[in-house]
């Protein structure tokens, strides 16, 4: 009697292959010419953490996966003390591209917990996982450095965001 094999499932294969991937972006990290927001993605491989090509990142965000999603605000007060305010959610079997509504809700929660004058930048970071969620302190990945320019750009982006909210 022949052994019956399961059919190939490309979604499950992609989930296993990208079970240790991190993607993040900041609202102030934009291309000045096109105002396109940059995203950075890394995957854990046998050689350590490696940057992923944009083509691969686009594929990852379209596949359903298990995600730890953190919206974070990088903050700094007048004395120079820096910290991260964050809200984290764990979602299973969801495409990261379906994240926009959740991002807006978490963004509002993070900003409500903080004085806007102390916010340097706001962004999100998402990490994939297999069976067990482990955030590995995601909120501190790719934090970047403070600069008055970064804070100025974020304030402009935030003002535009608030104006769109009032228009809706």
C-alpha positions in Angstrom: 0.0 0.0 0.0 1.4 3.4 -1.0 2.0 6.1 1.6 -0.2 9.1 1.1 1.7 12.4 1.3 0.2 15.7 2.3 -0.1 18.3 -0.5 2.4 21.1 -0.6 1.2 24.2 1.2 3.2 27.2 0.1 1.9 29.4 3.0 3.1 26.9 5.7 6.4 26.6 3.9 6.8 30.4 3.9 5.9 30.6 7.6 8.5 28.0 8.5 11.2 29.7 6.3 10.6 33.2 7.7 9.9 32.2 11.3 12.6 34.6 12.5 12.1 37.8 10.6 11.9 41.3 11.9 10.5 44.3 9.9 10.4 47.9 11.2 9.8 51.4 10.0 9.7 54.9 11.5 7.4 57.7 10.4 10.2 60.2 10.0 12.3 57.7 7.9 11.2 58.9 4.5 12.6 59.5 1.0 12.6 63.3 0.7 11.9 63.2 -3.0 8.8 60.9 -2.9 7.8 61.0 0.8 7.8 57.2 0.7 8.4 55.6 4.1 11.4 53.3 4.3 11.1 49.8 6.0 14.0 47.6 7.1 13.8 43.9 7.4 16.2 41.3 8.7 16.0 37.5 9.0 17.9 35.2 11.2 20.0 32.8 9.0 22.8 30.4 9.6 25.2 33.4 9.1 23.3 35.6 11.7 20.9 38.5 11.1 20.9 39.5 7.4 19.1 42.4 5.6 16.4 41.2 3.2 15.9 42.6 -0.3 12.7 44.7 -0.9 11.3 42.0 -3.2 11.5 39.4 -0.3 10.0 41.8 2.2 7.0 42.5 -0.1 6.4 38.7 -0.3 6.7 38.3 3.5 4.1 41.0 4.2 1.6 39.4 1.8 1.8 35.9 3.4 -0.2 35.0 6.5 2.1 34.6 9.4 2.3 34.8 13.2 3.4 38.3 14.2 4.4 40.1 17.3 3.5 43.7 16.5 4.8 46.7 18.5 4.0 50.3 17.9 6.5 52.4 19.6 7.4 56.1 20.3 11.0 57.0 20.7 11.0 59.8 23.3 13.5 62.3 24.7 13.0 64.9 27.4 14.7 68.3 27.9 17.4 66.7 30.1 18.4 64.3 27.2 16.9 61.1 28.9 15.6 58.7 26.2 13.0 56.0 26.4 10.5 54.0 24.4 6.8 54.0 25.0 5.2 50.9 23.4 2.0 48.9 22.8 2.4 45.2 21.7 -0.1 42.8 20.3 0.3 39.2 19.1 -1.7 38.1 16.1 -1.7 34.7 14.5 -2.1 33.7 10.8 -2.5 37.3 9.5 -0.9 39.1 6.6 1.1 42.1 7.8 -0.4 44.1 5.0 -3.7 43.9 7.0 -2.2 45.7 9.9 -3.1 49.3 9.1 -6.2 49.5 11.3 -4.4 48.0 14.2 -1.5 50.3 13.7 -3.7 53.4 13.9 -5.3 52.1 17.2 -2.0 51.3 18.8 -0.4 54.5 17.6 -3.2 56.5 19.3 -2.7 54.5 22.6 1.1 55.1 22.5 0.7 58.9 21.8 -2.0 59.3 24.5 0.5 57.9 27.1 3.1 60.5 26.1 3.6 64.2 25.9 3.8 65.0 22.2 6.6 67.5 22.8 8.8 64.6 24.0 8.2 62.3 21.0 11.1 62.1 18.6 9.5 59.6 16.2 6.8 56.9 16.1 7.0 53.6 14.2 6.2 50.0 14.3 8.2 46.8 14.4 6.9 43.3 13.7 8.6 40.0 14.3 7.5 36.6 13.0 7.4 33.5 15.2 6.6 29.8 14.9 4.8 28.1 17.8 5.9 30.3 20.7 5.9 34.2 20.7 9.2 35.7 22.0 9.5 39.4 21.6 13.3 39.5 22.2 12.8 43.2 23.2 11.6 44.2 19.8 10.9 47.7 21.0 14.7 48.4 21.1 15.5 47.0 17.6 16.5 49.7 15.0 15.8 52.5 17.4 18.3 54.9 15.7 19.6 58.1 17.2 18.0 61.4 18.3 18.4 64.4 16.0 16.5 67.6 15.9 15.9 66.9 12.2 14.3 63.6 12.9 12.0 65.1 15.5 11.1 68.0 13.1 10.2 65.5 10.3 8.1 63.4 12.7 6.2 66.5 13.8 5.4 67.4 10.2 4.2 63.8 9.5 2.2 63.8 12.7 0.5 67.1 11.8 -0.4 65.8 8.4 -1.8 62.6 10.1 -3.9 64.7 12.4 -5.2 66.8 9.5 -6.2 63.7 7.6 -8.1 62.5 10.8 -10.0 65.7 11.0 -10.9 65.6 7.3 -12.3 62.0 7.6 
